[in-house]
Amino acid sequence: MNETDAWNYFLQSGAVNDYLTYLSIQQAKNAGKELENNNENSDRRANTERTEYR
């Protein structure tokens, strides 16, 4: 079952279980994108430039 089919099935039935099925398909589809976004900033270097102490 794909995301569109799950949504259409929920629209017809109105059941909570059908909506949860739709959400689980949607979250599985977006799981890889969320991991990329969370780790995106961890690969960057910290700004270590500081002023010189005299």
DSSP file (Angstrom, degrees, kcal/mol; ACC not computed):
  #  RESIDUE AA STRUCTURE BP1 BP2  ACC     N-H-->O    O-->H-N    N-H-->O    O-->H-N    TCO  KAPPA ALPHA  PHI   PSI    X-CA   Y-CA   Z-CA
    1    1 A M              0   0    0      0, 0.0     2,-0.1     0, 0.0     0, 0.0   0.000 360.0 360.0 360.0 132.6    0.0    0.0    0.0
    2    2 A N     >  -     0   0    0      1,-0.1     4,-2.2    24,-0.0     5,-0.2  -0.427 360.0 -94.7 -97.9 179.0    1.4    3.4   -0.9
    3    3 A E  H  > S+     0   0    0      1,-0.2     4,-2.1     2,-0.2     5,-0.2   0.881 122.2  49.3 -62.7 -41.4    0.8    6.8    0.8
    4    4 A T  H  > S+     0   0    0      2,-0.2     4,-2.5     1,-0.2    -1,-0.2   0.914 111.2  48.8 -66.4 -43.4   -2.0    7.8   -1.6
    5    5 A D  H  > S+     0   0    0      1,-0.2     4,-2.3     2,-0.2    -1,-0.2   0.904 111.4  50.2 -62.7 -40.8   -3.9    4.5   -1.2
    6    6 A A  H  X S+     0   0    0     -4,-2.2     4,-2.0     2,-0.2    16,-0.2   0.900 111.3  48.7 -65.1 -39.9   -3.6    4.7    2.6
    7    7 A W  H  X S+     0   0    0     -4,-2.1     4,-2.5     2,-0.2    -2,-0.2   0.927 112.0  48.0 -66.2 -44.5   -4.9    8.3    2.6
    8    8 A N  H  X S+     0   0    0     -4,-2.5     4,-1.7     1,-0.2    -2,-0.2   0.882 110.5  52.0 -63.6 -38.1   -7.9    7.4    0.4
    9    9 A Y  H  X S+     0   0    0     -4,-2.3     4,-2.1    -5,-0.2     5,-0.3   0.902 110.5  48.7 -64.8 -39.9   -8.7    4.4    2.5
   10   10 A F  H  X S+     0   0    0     -4,-2.0     4,-3.4     8,-0.2    -2,-0.2   0.910 107.2  55.4 -65.0 -42.3   -8.7    6.6    5.6
   11   11 A L  H  < S+     0   0    0     -4,-2.5    -1,-0.2     1,-0.2    -2,-0.2   0.880 112.4  43.3 -59.0 -37.5  -10.9    9.2    3.9
   12   12 A Q  H  < S+     0   0    0     -4,-1.7    -1,-0.2    -5,-0.2    -2,-0.2   0.886 125.7  30.5 -75.3 -39.7  -13.5    6.6    3.2
   13   13 A S  H  < S-     0   0    0     -4,-2.1    -2,-0.2    -5,-0.2    -3,-0.2   0.866  80.1-153.2 -91.3 -37.8  -13.4    4.8    6.6
   14   14 A G     <  +     0   0    0     -4,-3.4     2,-0.2    -5,-0.3    -4,-0.1   0.619  42.2 150.6  72.7  12.0  -12.5    7.6    9.0
   15   15 A A     >  -     0   0    0     -5,-0.2     4,-1.6     1,-0.1    -1,-0.2  -0.529  52.9-135.0 -82.4 144.0  -11.0    5.1   11.3
   16   16 A V  H  > S+     0   0    0      1,-0.2     4,-2.5    -2,-0.2     5,-0.2   0.892 105.8  56.9 -63.0 -40.6   -8.1    6.0   13.6
   17   17 A N  H  > S+     0   0    0      1,-0.2     4,-1.9     2,-0.2    -1,-0.2   0.878 105.3  51.2 -60.1 -38.0   -6.2    2.8   12.7
   18   18 A D  H  > S+     0   0    0      2,-0.2     4,-2.0     1,-0.2    -1,-0.2   0.872 109.9  49.6 -68.3 -36.1   -6.4    3.8    9.0
   19   19 A Y  H  X S+     0   0    0     -4,-1.6     4,-2.6     2,-0.2    -2,-0.2   0.903 109.5  51.3 -67.7 -40.6   -5.0    7.2    9.8
   20   20 A L  H  X S+     0   0    0     -4,-2.5     4,-2.3     2,-0.2    -2,-0.2   0.857 108.2  52.8 -64.8 -34.6   -2.2    5.7   11.8
   21   21 A T  H  X S+     0   0    0     -4,-1.9     4,-1.9    -5,-0.2    -1,-0.2   0.925 109.4  49.0 -63.5 -44.5   -1.4    3.4    8.9
   22   22 A Y  H  X S+     0   0    0     -4,-2.0     4,-2.3   -16,-0.2    -2,-0.2   0.926 111.6  49.2 -59.8 -45.9   -1.1    6.4    6.6
   23   23 A L  H  X S+     0   0    0     -4,-2.6     4,-2.8     1,-0.2     5,-0.2   0.890 108.6  52.4 -62.7 -40.1    1.2    8.2    9.1
   24   24 A S  H  X S+     0   0    0     -4,-2.3     4,-2.0     2,-0.2    -1,-0.2   0.886 110.8  47.5 -65.9 -37.1    3.5    5.2    9.5
   25   25 A I  H  X S+     0   0    0     -4,-1.9     4,-1.8     2,-0.2    -1,-0.2   0.914 113.4  48.4 -66.8 -42.3    3.9    5.0    5.7
   26   26 A Q  H  X S+     0   0    0     -4,-2.3     4,-1.6     1,-0.2    -2,-0.2   0.902 112.6  47.6 -64.8 -42.3    4.5    8.8    5.5
   27   27 A Q  H  X S+     0   0    0     -4,-2.8     4,-0.7     1,-0.2    -1,-0.2   0.871 110.0  52.4 -68.8 -36.6    7.1    8.6    8.3
   28   28 A A  H  < S+     0   0    0     -4,-2.0     3,-0.5    -5,-0.2     4,-0.4   0.876 109.0  51.0 -65.6 -36.3    8.9    5.7    6.8
   29   29 A K  H  < S+     0   0    0     -4,-1.8     3,-0.3     1,-0.2     4,-0.3   0.868 116.5  39.8 -67.5 -36.8    9.1    7.6    3.5
   30   30 A N  H  X S+     0   0    0     -4,-1.6     4,-2.0     1,-0.2    -1,-0.2   0.403  88.2  97.0 -93.5   1.1   10.6   10.6    5.2
   31   31 A A  H  X S+     0   0    0     -4,-0.7     4,-1.7    -3,-0.5    -1,-0.2   0.900  83.9  47.9 -61.6 -43.4   12.9    8.7    7.6
   32   32 A G  H  > S+     0   0    0     -4,-0.4     4,-1.7    -3,-0.3    -1,-0.2   0.867 110.3  52.0 -66.4 -36.3   16.0    9.0    5.5
   33   33 A K  H  > S+     0   0    0     -4,-0.3     4,-2.1     1,-0.2    -1,-0.2   0.889 107.6  51.8 -67.7 -39.5   15.5   12.7    4.9
   34   34 A E  H  X S+     0   0    0     -4,-2.0     4,-2.2     1,-0.2    -1,-0.2   0.884 107.4  52.4 -66.9 -38.3   15.2   13.5    8.7
   35   35 A L  H  X S+     0   0    0     -4,-1.7     4,-1.7     1,-0.2    -1,-0.2   0.906 108.9  50.6 -64.8 -40.0   18.4   11.6    9.5
   36   36 A E  H  X S+     0   0    0     -4,-1.7     4,-0.7     1,-0.2    -2,-0.2   0.932 111.0  48.1 -61.6 -45.4   20.3   13.7    6.9
   37   37 A N  H  < S+     0   0    0     -4,-2.1     3,-0.5     1,-0.2     4,-0.5   0.874 110.1  51.6 -65.7 -37.7   19.0   16.9    8.3
   38   38 A N  H  < S+     0   0    0     -4,-2.2     3,-0.3     1,-0.2    -1,-0.2   0.862 116.5  39.7 -67.6 -34.9   19.8   16.0   11.9
   39   39 A N  H  X S+     0   0    0     -4,-1.7     4,-0.6     1,-0.2     3,-0.5   0.447  89.8  95.6 -93.1  -0.9   23.4   15.1   11.0
   40   40 A E  T >< S+     0   0    0     -4,-0.7     3,-0.7    -3,-0.5    -1,-0.2   0.902  87.4  40.9 -60.4 -45.5   23.9   17.9    8.6
   41   41 A N  G >4 S+     0   0    0     -4,-0.5     3,-1.2    -3,-0.3    -1,-0.2   0.663  98.9  74.4 -80.1 -16.5   25.6   20.4   11.0
   42   42 A S  G 34 S+     0   0    0     -3,-0.5    -1,-0.2     1,-0.3    -2,-0.2   0.702  90.7  58.2 -72.3 -17.2   27.7   17.8   12.8
   43   43 A D  G << S+     0   0    0     -3,-0.7    -1,-0.3    -4,-0.6     2,-0.2   0.522  87.6  96.6 -88.6  -5.4   30.1   17.6    9.9
   44   44 A R  S <  S-     0   0    0     -3,-1.2     2,-0.2    -4,-0.1    -3,-0.0  -0.541  79.1-111.6 -86.4 150.6   31.0   21.2    9.9
   45   45 A R        -     0   0    0     -2,-0.2     2,-0.2     1,-0.1    -1,-0.1  -0.513  31.1-114.7 -78.7 147.0   34.0   22.6   11.6
   46   46 A A        -     0   0    0     -2,-0.2     2,-1.2     1,-0.1    -1,-0.1  -0.491  32.2-105.2 -76.0 150.8   33.6   24.7   14.7
   47   47 A N        +     0   0    0      1,-0.2    -1,-0.1    -2,-0.2     0, 0.0  -0.673  49.9 165.2 -78.9  99.3   34.7   28.3   14.5
   48   48 A T        +     0   0    0     -2,-1.2     2,-0.3     2,-0.1    -1,-0.2   0.403  30.2 119.5-100.5   1.9   37.9   28.2   16.5
   49   49 A E        +     0   0    0     -3,-0.1     2,-0.3     1,-0.0    -2,-0.0  -0.521  39.4 172.3 -70.6 129.9   39.4   31.5   15.4
   50   50 A R        -     0   0    0     -2,-0.3     2,-0.1     3,-0.0    -2,-0.1  -0.901  36.6 -91.6-134.2 162.6   39.9   33.7   18.4
   51   51 A T        -     0   0    0     -2,-0.3     2,-0.2     1,-0.1     0, 0.0  -0.419  48.9-102.6 -72.6 152.6   41.5   37.1   19.1
   52   52 A E        -     0   0    0     -2,-0.1     2,-0.4     1,-0.0    -1,-0.1  -0.551  28.4-133.3 -77.6 138.0   45.2   37.1   20.1
   53   53 A Y              0   0    0     -2,-0.2    -1,-0.0     1,-0.1    -3,-0.0  -0.753 360.0 360.0 -88.5 137.1   45.9   37.6   23.7
   54   54 A R              0   0    0     -2,-0.4    -1,-0.1     0, 0.0    -2,-0.0   0.395 360.0 360.0-113.7 360.0   48.7   40.1   24.3
